[in-house]
Amino acid sequence: MDYSDVVLVATSGKLFRAHKCILSVRSPYFEGMFRSGMLEEKESKCDIPGFQETVVKGMLEFIYTGTTTESITPDHAEEWLRISHMYQLDEFKNVIEDALCECLTVENVLVVFTVANLFKAHKLEAKAVEFFKQNKKVVTESTDFSNTDEAQAIKALLLKVFE
């Protein structure tokens, strides 16, 4: 028997059955949505646009269990931090930051730093700065300075280093 009372719809169309009371207790965003008379409350359907199925599944697992079995990797750092930010899941954001701190490499530190800065993931940002300080020669040598995004990230990192 299925007692779910809301369906979350990922961008791909995948349906995730859930419970409004659990979503509302764990997320101020969902609480507001389900109490405001919005369309999602009336239709018991909520679109979760712009996120891969694995990220939506990971968020729901976290809401229900406090953990996730999905792999949180730097390849999708922006998506993981964005979903935690959008749905106001601060504890989930901490879990994501911890996972990403363990995955920093010379190849991804600029992207991870930029995303951490964007979503005010202070612990992750500090770890990226520390990693950069320890590996600045290798990072700057491997950076494509003709790529404006990478050049901007280096500039922002250097400003943090010399604060």
MODAGI-V89422 format. One record per backbone hydrogen bond with DSSP energy under -1.0 kcal/mol. NH is the residue of the N-H (numbers start at 1). CO is the residue of the C=O. If there is no record, write none. Layout:
# MODAGI-V89422
NH/CO + NH/CO
This chain:
# MODAGI-V89422
5/18 + 6/18 + 7/44 + 8/16 + 9/46 + 10/14 + 13/10 + 16/8 + 18/6 + 23/19 + 24/20 + 25/21 + 26/22 + 27/23 + 31/27 + 32/28 + 33/29 + 34/30 + 35/31 + 42/38 + 43/39 + 44/40 + 46/7 + 48/9 + 56/52 + 57/53 + 58/54 + 59/55 + 60/56 + 61/57 + 62/58 + 63/59 + 64/60 + 65/61 + 66/62 + 76/73 + 77/74 + 80/76 + 81/77 + 82/78 + 83/79 + 84/80 + 85/81 + 86/82 + 87/83 + 88/85 + 89/84 + 93/89 + 94/90 + 95/91 + 96/92 + 97/93 + 98/94 + 99/95 + 100/96 + 101/97 + 102/98 + 103/100 + 109/105 + 112/108 + 113/109 + 114/110 + 115/111 + 116/112 + 117/113 + 118/114 + 119/115 + 121/116 + 122/120 + 125/121 + 126/122 + 127/123 + 128/124 + 129/125 + 130/126 + 131/127 + 132/128 + 133/129 + 134/130 + 135/131 + 139/135 + 140/136 + 141/137 + 142/138 + 145/143 + 147/144 + 151/147 + 152/148 + 153/149 + 154/150 + 155/151 + 156/152 + 157/153 + 158/154 + 159/155 + 160/156 + 161/157 + 162/158 + 163/160
